[in-house]
Amino acid sequence: MTITVEDILSGVKSLIDHSELHQITGGVHLVGLFDRYEQGYVTVLIAEDVGRHNALDKVIGYGLTKGIEFQKTFVASTGRISSEMALKCAAANIPVIASRGATTSLAIELAEKTGLCIIGFVRGDKMNVYTNAERIVTKKEEG
């Protein structure tokens, strides 16, 4: 699966736009699950929780109950990408996780072994791609 830079930026931005509580306090984490359709990626669910792991569990659980094919989705988060979050995405066959925050070195090690693409510090029009950069394409390259 490949994903455009624009889709990643848009997905992470949509999290911030979704929650007034996060905008005001920064005290809750948001995780969004985005699924690919012919017109591009669409939001399946954005979950809010004080724990980033809980928010990820909510979107994965929702996807499981709705029969979502995770291998064509991506996850966006406001919080740090930990090894546990990377492992959850890999176990669910979610190929890409992007976050406004940092990532841990253990998450990067796990992603390298499982094929997960980790993208951190997605802010404005910039991002750091830590693993499996071949999944990231420009709009022209997408196929």
Summary of the structure (lengths in Angstrom):
residues: 143
radius of gyration: 13.6
end to end distance: 9.5
largest distance: 39.6
contacts: 495
relative contact order: 0.19
helix: 42%
strand: 31%
